[in-house]
Amino acid sequence: MRSPLHVRVNPTLALLVALFAAAGVLGYWVLDMAADFGVRPPVAPEAGVMIALAYLVSIVIHELGHVWAFRVFRLGLDSVTLPFTPGVRSRIRASNRQQVLISASSPLAGAATGAVLLTAAGDAWTL
């Protein structure tokens, strides 16, 4: 039986997600005030929140790609921290081949997720 995986969120990541959300809502509010002068807001107020959630989900998918590779190679992993910046490296006992595959697993997870979403979107993705 696999041990549970503990997920930690770096406080700066939480702050960035909150800032994305607040910027979208505040930006819409400012643009909405400009409507009095004939300027129409180009985005909905939910845009900042949606961008923040998309950013957070993309980081989770990225990190889960690493977790999957750790589990495939049966390397001990008891927690993962969702970082603010990329390039966080932990010390692991793995061969060079395993380290390369662990590093490559996260972009592959993102690409697979993107392919699934684009396929599901179908013609809705056409600009």
N, C-alpha and C positions, 0 to 999 in steps of 0.2 A: 504494500500500500504506500502510495506517495504521501510525503508530508505536505501539509498545507503551505501555500505560498503566501507570504505576507507582503503586501504592497504598501510602500510609503510614498508620500507625495512631498517633494521638495517645496518648502514654503514659497520660494520665489516662483515656482511654476503656478501655484495657486494664485499668487498675486498677479502674474501675467494674464492668466485666464480671466480673473476679475476685471483687470484693466481693459482687456479686449471687449468684454461685455459692457462695461461702463462707457467705453469710448463710443460704441455703437449706439447706445441709448442716448448719451449726451449729444453726440453728433447729430442724431435725428432731431433732438429737441431744438438744437441751434438752427438746423436747416428748416425746421417747422416754423420757427419764429421768422425766418427769412421769407416764408410764404406770404407774409403780410406785404412784402415788397414785390410779389410776383415770381419768386423763385420757388420752384417745386422740389421737394426733397427727392433725391435719386434713389434712396434706399429705404427699406422698412426699418422700424426701430428694432426689430428682432435680428437684424443683420449682425450686429456686434455679438450678440449672444450665440448665434449660430456659428460665427467664425470661432469664437472661444471654444464652443463644444467640439467643432471639427478639429481644432488644434489639439485639444485634450485627447480626443479619440485617436488621432493619428499617432500621438506619443504612446498611448496605451498599446496600439497595434504594433508599433515599432518594438517596444520592450517585450511584448509577448512573443515576437519572433525570436528574440534572444532566449527567452524562457523555454520555448519549444526546443531549440537546439541544445540547450543544457540538458533537458530531459531525454532527448534522443541519445546523447552521449553518456547518460547516467552520471552526470557530474552533480555534485551536491550544490543545491541552490535553495536557500530557505527564505530569501526575501529579495525584492526588487524595489528600487527607488525610482520614481518617475522624476527625471531630471529637468532642470530649466534649460540647460545647454547640452548639446550633443558631445560625444567624445568621452563620456565617463567610462573609465576602465577599471575593472576589478581584477584582483590577482586570483587567477585560477590555475589549477594544475591540469593543463590540457596540452595535447601535442600541437605543433604548429598548424597541422591540417585542421584539427578541431577548432582552433582559435579562428582560423580563416572562415570556416563554415559557420561558426557562431556569429562572427561579424557580418557575414553575408546574409544570414537568415532574416534579419530585420528588414532590409530593403526588399527582400523577396516577399516577406509578409505584406508589406505596404503595396508592392506591385500587384500581388494576387488580390488584395482587397480592392484596389483601384479597378482591376480588370472585371471583378465581379460587379462592382457598382456601375461601371460604364455599360456593361452588358445588360444589367437590370434596368438602367435608365433608357436604353434603346434610343429611339428618335427624340426623346425629351432632352437629350444632351446637345442636339444640334443647335448651333447658334444662329 
